[in-house]
Amino acid sequence: MSALELMSQPGLIVSSSEKLRDVLNKMREANQWVVPVVNNKKLVGILSFKDLIRRRVNLETKIINVSSPVVSLSKKDDFTKIIVKFYTTKVRAIPVVDDSKNLLGMISREQVISYLLNTNQLDSGKAREFMSSPPLSLNPEDSVAKARWNMVRDNVSRLPVLEEKKLVGIVTTRDIVNALYVPLSERKRSSILTEEERIMASPVKEIMTSPVITVNGTDSLKEVAQKLLKYKISGAPVMEGDFVAGVISGIDLIKSLQSKFQLSMPIEAKLTTGLRNKELKAQLDGVLERYMSKIERFIDVNNFRVSFKEEASSQGKPLYKVSVNVSTKIGNFIANESDRDPVAAVKRAVDTLEQRLIKKLKRIQEKKGDKEEVI
């Protein structure tokens, strides 16, 4: 199965010169989470709901200025290359292009899961074996701003809402974008800021979805896939009785095929003695993998190296100096951070690297555009 055979035509394609206000309305009407951005049929970026919750964006902004650079698939790529790309990037959809970077179509995560299901390739394991656990969650009174920040910080698309440990709702990136932007598109510019601040301060119970579609820990991966496809959702909480034990997504289904497709993230981490306890190491591994996937969305990574240096501090708790080095086809990028919390230091360092990479890619893209105009 090649990318050309698996892809389909996207329901919505937008021009790089269109304004966010107009595109948001189109995304809502087309019920499309991820939208390819083109300039004269050439793929120049991709816009997703995750892009829209990361920072405050004016509704008059041109799409080219809010979209992300994108890693695409070639029409000749086989299914192994396709599934590896979804595994490393964790995106909902990937564009397919020809040799001239013209957009040919899109492959969604749902199409990949459907193909795995129809060809009987999914692992025979249970949901509890492949879910992400413990689950990141909110309580009903937490603010929309907190939900937004947690999604950006941990690179997740959904957060269960728990009240006294019982599941009462779920908040997704779509819920936040719809609450934050859609009502504003009909308002006058003078009232937008005030309304946005009100929404961000509102409790998540006002925007959460309830009741929640869930799966059981004993459900097979095939049953999970069928439920995700049936309800057109990207993931669901995993229940053990009345207790939310974790969250499982389409990416977890893909990760279940790790051995078969030799899926791996090019991450090298040198941990100090103090970071080698099982619980903390698992937490760091999860953070590194999530942040690695963010970078893989817009450029192929050759190597992702992280090293820790532990030093004594006056407050008794060790100070961790973190160095993150990312090797790509456009060069090497290094960032250093220090914190008594090693996870916080890693997050800040990778955030810095991500912004540097995006700026470099945009400069390269602008230079290419200038050359094309001259020609």
C-alpha positions in Angstrom: 0.0 0.0 0.0 1.6 3.3 -1.1 0.7 6.8 0.0 -0.9 7.5 -3.3 -3.2 4.5 -2.9 -4.1 5.3 0.7 -4.6 9.1 0.5 -7.8 10.9 -0.1 -8.7 14.4 -1.2 -8.9 16.8 1.8 -12.4 18.3 2.4 -10.7 21.7 2.8 -7.6 23.3 1.3 -6.8 26.9 2.1 -4.6 29.6 0.5 -1.6 31.0 2.4 -3.1 34.5 1.9 -6.5 33.8 3.5 -7.3 35.2 6.9 -7.8 33.2 10.0 -11.4 34.5 10.5 -12.5 33.0 7.2 -10.6 29.8 7.6 -12.0 29.0 11.0 -15.5 29.2 9.7 -14.6 26.8 6.8 -12.9 24.4 9.2 -16.0 24.3 11.4 -18.3 23.7 8.4 -16.0 21.0 7.0 -15.5 19.5 10.4 -11.8 19.3 9.6 -9.1 19.4 12.3 -6.1 19.7 10.1 -5.9 21.8 6.9 -3.2 21.9 4.3 -2.0 25.4 3.3 -1.0 26.0 -0.3 0.5 28.7 -2.5 -0.1 28.1 -6.2 -0.9 24.4 -5.5 2.5 24.0 -3.6 2.3 22.9 0.0 3.7 25.6 2.3 2.3 24.7 5.7 -0.4 23.0 7.7 -2.9 24.5 10.1 -4.3 22.5 13.0 -6.3 23.2 16.2 -3.1 22.6 18.2 -1.5 25.6 16.4 -4.4 27.8 17.4 -4.2 27.1 21.2 -0.5 27.6 21.5 -0.6 31.4 21.3 -3.0 34.3 21.0 -3.7 35.0 17.3 -5.5 37.9 15.7 -8.4 36.9 13.6 -7.2 39.1 10.7 -3.8 37.2 10.6 -2.9 35.6 7.3 -2.9 31.8 7.5 0.8 31.6 6.4 1.7 33.4 9.6 0.0 31.0 11.9 0.5 27.7 10.1 3.3 25.3 11.0 6.0 24.1 8.6 5.2 20.5 7.7 6.9 17.2 7.0 5.0 15.5 4.1 4.9 12.1 2.5 5.9 11.3 -1.0 3.3 9.6 -3.2 5.7 6.6 -3.6 6.2 6.1 0.2 5.1 2.6 1.3 3.0 1.8 4.3 6.0 1.2 6.6 7.2 4.8 5.9 3.7 6.1 6.4 3.2 4.4 9.8 6.7 5.5 11.0 5.9 9.1 10.1 2.6 9.0 12.1 4.5 7.3 15.0 7.2 10.0 15.2 5.0 13.0 14.6 1.8 12.0 16.4 -0.2 14.2 14.0 -3.8 13.7 12.9 -3.1 14.0 9.2 -0.1 14.2 6.8 -0.1 15.7 3.3 1.1 13.7 0.3 3.1 15.6 -2.3 4.7 15.0 -5.7 8.4 15.7 -6.5 7.6 19.4 -7.0 5.9 19.7 -3.6 2.5 20.1 -5.2 -0.3 18.8 -2.9 -1.8 15.6 -4.1 -3.9 14.5 -1.0 -4.0 13.8 2.7 -3.6 10.7 4.8 -5.4 10.8 8.2 -4.6 8.8 11.3 -8.1 7.3 10.9 -7.3 6.0 7.5 -4.2 4.3 8.8 -6.1 2.7 11.7 -8.9 1.6 9.4 -6.3 0.0 7.1 -4.7 -1.8 10.1 -8.1 -3.0 11.2 -9.2 -4.2 7.8 -5.9 -6.1 7.2 -5.9 -7.6 10.7 -2.6 -6.1 11.7 -3.5 -4.7 15.1 -1.9 -6.3 18.2 -4.1 -8.8 20.1 -3.4 -7.0 23.4 -5.8 -5.1 25.7 -6.3 -1.4 26.1 -4.8 -1.4 29.5 -1.5 -2.7 28.1 -1.0 0.2 25.6 -2.8 3.2 27.3 -1.0 6.2 28.6 -1.0 6.1 32.4 -1.5 7.8 34.8 -3.8 10.1 32.9 -3.4 13.8 32.9 -6.6 15.3 34.1 -8.6 18.4 35.2 -11.3 19.1 37.7 -14.5 20.9 36.6 -13.5 24.2 38.3 -10.1 24.4 36.6 -9.9 27.3 34.1 -9.9 27.0 30.4 -6.5 28.7 30.5 -5.2 25.9 32.7 -6.5 23.3 30.2 -4.9 25.2 27.3 -1.6 25.4 29.1 -1.5 21.7 30.0 -2.3 20.7 26.5 0.5 22.8 25.1 3.0 21.8 27.8 2.4 18.1 27.5 1.5 18.0 23.8 -1.8 16.3 24.3 -5.2 16.8 22.6 -7.6 15.7 25.3 -7.9 15.9 29.1 -10.4 13.9 31.1 -12.3 16.0 33.7 -12.6 14.3 37.1 -14.8 15.2 40.1 -13.9 13.3 43.2 -12.1 10.8 41.0 -15.2 10.1 38.9 -15.2 11.0 35.1 -17.7 13.8 34.4 -16.4 15.1 31.1 -13.6 15.6 28.6 -12.0 18.7 27.1 -10.3 18.6 23.7 -8.3 21.1 21.6 -11.4 21.5 19.5 -13.5 22.5 22.5 -11.0 25.2 23.4 -10.6 26.5 19.8 -14.4 26.6 19.4 -14.8 28.4 22.7 -11.9 30.8 22.1 -12.2 31.7 18.4 -15.6 30.8 16.9 -17.7 33.2 19.0 -15.1 36.0 18.4 -15.4 35.7 14.6 -18.8 37.4 14.8 -17.8 40.1 17.2 -16.3 43.6 16.7 -12.6 43.8 17.2 -13.0 46.2 20.2 -14.8 43.5 22.2 -12.7 40.5 21.3 -10.0 40.9 23.9 -12.5 41.2 26.8 -14.4 38.2 25.6 -11.2 36.1 25.2 -10.2 36.9 28.8 -13.6 35.9 30.0 -13.5 32.6 28.2 -9.9 31.8 29.5 -11.0 32.4 33.0 -14.1 30.3 32.7 -14.2 26.8 34.3 -13.8 23.9 32.0 -17.2 22.5 33.0 -18.6 25.2 30.7 -17.0 23.8 27.6 -16.3 20.1 28.3 -18.1 17.3 26.5 -20.3 15.0 28.6 -21.2 12.1 28.7 -17.8 10.8 27.6 -17.2 8.0 25.2 -14.9 5.5 27.0 -13.3 2.1 26.5 -12.7 -0.6 29.1 -9.2 -1.8 30.2 -10.2 -5.3 29.0 -11.2 -4.2 25.5 -9.0 -5.5 22.7 -7.1 -3.1 20.5 -9.5 -4.1 17.6 -12.5 -3.1 19.8 -10.8 0.2 20.7 -10.1 1.0 17.0 -13.7 0.2 16.0 -15.0 2.6 18.7 -12.6 5.4 17.8 -13.6 5.1 14.1 -17.3 4.8 14.8 -17.5 7.9 16.9 -14.8 9.8 14.9 -12.7 10.6 18.0 -8.9 10.4 18.3 -8.8 8.9 21.7 -10.8 7.9 24.8 -10.3 7.4 28.6 -9.7 3.8 29.7 -12.0 2.7 32.5 -11.3 0.1 35.2 -14.7 -0.1 36.8 -15.5 3.5 37.8 -11.8 4.5 37.8 -10.1 6.3 34.9 -6.9 4.2 34.6 -5.5 6.0 31.5 -6.1 7.4 28.1 -5.7 5.5 24.8 -5.4 7.2 21.4 -4.9 6.3 17.8 -1.2 6.8 18.3 -1.2 4.2 21.1 -2.7 1.7 18.6 0.1 2.5 16.2 2.7 2.2 18.9 1.4 -1.3 19.6 3.1 -2.3 16.3 6.5 -1.1 17.5 8.2 -4.4 17.0 6.6 -5.3 13.7 7.5 -2.0 12.0 10.7 -1.4 14.1 9.3 1.9 15.3 11.7 4.1 17.4 12.4 7.7 18.3 16.0 8.8 17.6 16.5 9.9 21.2 19.7 9.5 23.3 19.4 10.5 26.9 22.3 10.5 29.4 20.8 10.4 32.9 22.6 11.2 36.1 22.4 8.7 39.0 19.7 10.7 40.7 17.4 10.5 37.6 17.6 6.7 37.2 14.8 5.7 39.5 12.1 3.9 37.6 9.3 6.4 38.1 11.3 9.5 37.2 13.0 7.9 34.3 9.5 6.9 32.8 8.3 10.5 33.3 11.4 11.9 31.5 11.1 9.3 28.7 7.4 10.4 28.2 8.3 14.1 28.1 11.2 13.6 25.7 9.1 11.5 23.3 6.2 14.0 23.3 8.5 16.9 22.6 10.4 15.0 20.0 7.1 14.4 18.2 6.4 18.1 18.2 9.7 18.8 16.3 9.2 15.8 14.0 6.0 17.5 12.8 7.9 20.0 10.7 11.3 18.5 10.1 13.0 15.1 10.0 15.3 14.6 13.0 18.5 12.7 12.6 19.4 12.7 16.3 17.9 14.0 19.5 20.4 14.0 22.3 19.8 15.1 25.9 22.3 15.1 28.7 22.0 16.0 32.4 24.6 17.3 34.8 23.8 17.3 38.5 25.2 19.9 40.8 24.7 20.7 44.5 22.6 23.7 45.4 22.4 25.9 48.5 18.7 24.7 49.0 19.6 21.1 49.4 17.9 19.9 46.3 20.2 19.2 43.3 20.3 21.6 40.4 20.0 19.9 37.0 21.8 21.4 34.0 20.2 20.1 30.8 21.7 20.3 27.3 19.5 19.4 24.4 21.0 18.9 20.9 18.9 18.3 17.8 20.5 17.3 14.5 18.5 18.0 11.3 19.1 18.4 7.6 19.3 22.2 8.1 21.8 22.0 10.9 22.4 21.3 14.6 20.5 23.2 17.3 21.5 23.3 20.9 19.8 24.7 24.0 20.8 24.7 27.7 18.6 25.2 30.7 18.9 24.7 34.5 16.3 23.9 37.1 15.9 21.9 40.3 13.1 20.1 38.4 14.7 18.2 35.5 11.4 17.9 33.6 10.9 21.6 33.7 14.4 22.2 32.4 13.9 19.8 29.5 10.6 21.4 28.5 12.1 24.9 28.5 15.1 23.8 26.5 13.1 22.0 23.8 10.6 24.9 23.6 13.6 27.1 22.8 14.9 24.7 20.2 11.4 24.4 18.6 11.1 28.2 18.1 14.7 28.4 16.6 13.9 25.6 14.2 10.6 27.2 13.1 12.3 30.6 12.5 15.1 29.0 10.5 12.6 27.1 8.3 10.5 30.2 7.7 13.7 32.1 6.6 14.6 29.3 4.2 11.0 29.3 2.9 11.1 33.1 2.4 14.4 32.9 0.5 12.9 30.2 -1.8 9.9 32.4 -2.4 12.1 35.4 -3.3 14.1 33.2 -5.8 10.9 31.9 -7.5 9.7 35.5 -7.9 13.0 36.5 -9.5 12.9 33.5 -11.9 
